[in-house]
C-alpha cells in the first residue's frame, strides 16, 4: 500500500494508522508488488488495481507463483478490465485506465477471495455488481465496506455492491484470527493442557467457524464465553476441554466454512475413534500446496491409515494411545501443513521432523513460542 502512495504508521506492535488517499487517490507503483506467500492479498489487490488508471504487476514467492489466478482474472475481464496471467498463474499484469461496468457473476466455486476481488472492482464500476456463490463464503469484505459507508445488499448467496462517491473513515478492532486459533483448539481437545485451554478474543464470524461445528459433532467440548461484537465482527473467548473424539462424515455444507482448517481437522480425525470422511474439498488441491497430497504423504510417513479421493480424504482414527509414529514430514512450504503436524506431536510416539517451515511466519509469527507455552515440545533449528 505504501508503494501505491498510502502513508501508514505503526505506533505500536498491534496498531496501524492509515492515512487514506480517497477512493481514487492511489498512485502508480514504481516496481512490481510482491505479495509474498499471501493468496488473499494477490487476489484482492488484483480486483482493486484492475480499476485504477495506472498499470500494475503482481508477483509472489515460489509457492504463490504456482497458484491459479484465472479464477479472479476471468470475472474482472467480464467487467472490462485488462488482466493477464502467465498461463493461469502469476505474474499478474494489469493495464490501467479501463472503464469497468457492473456484472452479475455466478462463481463456479465458493471463494471469498474471488468474491472480494469482484466487489472491490465494483466500487469503481458503472452500475451495480452482484456476485452469487454456490455456497456460503466468508463475508469480511462486505462487513468492512459497509463500515465505510458502502451500500451492499445481501440476499441468500448473493452480494451486490453499489459504487459509492466516497469511502468513510473508520476505526477497526481486528479480533484474533480463527484459522490461527484452530491449531490450539485441536491442541486443547487432544489434551495439551489437562485443565483445558482458554483462547482470548477469537473472531467468531459465522462464515469462518465451520470447524467448531465439525469438532463439536465429533464430541469436542468447546464453549464460547464473553461473546461480543468487535466492530462489525463477532468475537469471543473459547474454552476448550480435553475430549474423546469420534469420527464423522463431514457435511459438504461445512467444508467451505472450514477449508483453511482442514489440515488440523485431519490431525483431530487421526486421533478420533472410527472413520472421518471429507468430500467436496477439491479446493485443497490449489492452496499453498496440494493439501490433500501433503496430508496423505505425512500420514504415510507417520503410519496413519487413510485413503485419498480427488475431493477429499477418509481417515481411520486411533483414539487410544499414540495416533502417530515419528518421522519426517515435507510441509511443501505450506504454513498450515507445518503447523498441523506440529499439533500431531501431542499424540506421537516418536519425534516428528517437519521440513521447510519458514512460511509459518506468513500467518502466525510466534507460533512456536505459543505452542511451547501450552505444552508442545517444539524445537526450531
Secondary structure, 3 states (H helix, E strand, C coil): CHHHCCEEEEEECCEEEEECCCCCCCCCCCCCEECCCCHHHHHHHHHHHCCCCCCEEEECCCCHHHCECHHHHHHHHHCCCEEEEECCEEEEEEECCCCCECCEEECCCCCHHHHHHHHHHHCCCECCEEEECCCCCCCHHHHHHHHCCCEEEEECCEEEEECCCCCCCCCCCCCECHHHHHHHHHHHHCCCCCCCEEEEEEECCCCCCHHHHHHHHCCCEEEEEEEEEECCEEEEEEEEECCCCECCECCHHHHCCCHHHHHHHHHHHHCCEEEEEECCCHHHHHCCCCHHHHHHHHHHHHCCCEEEECCEEEEEECCCCCCECCEEEECCCCHHHHHHHHHHHHHECCCEEEECCCCHHHHCCCHHHHHHHCCCCCCCC
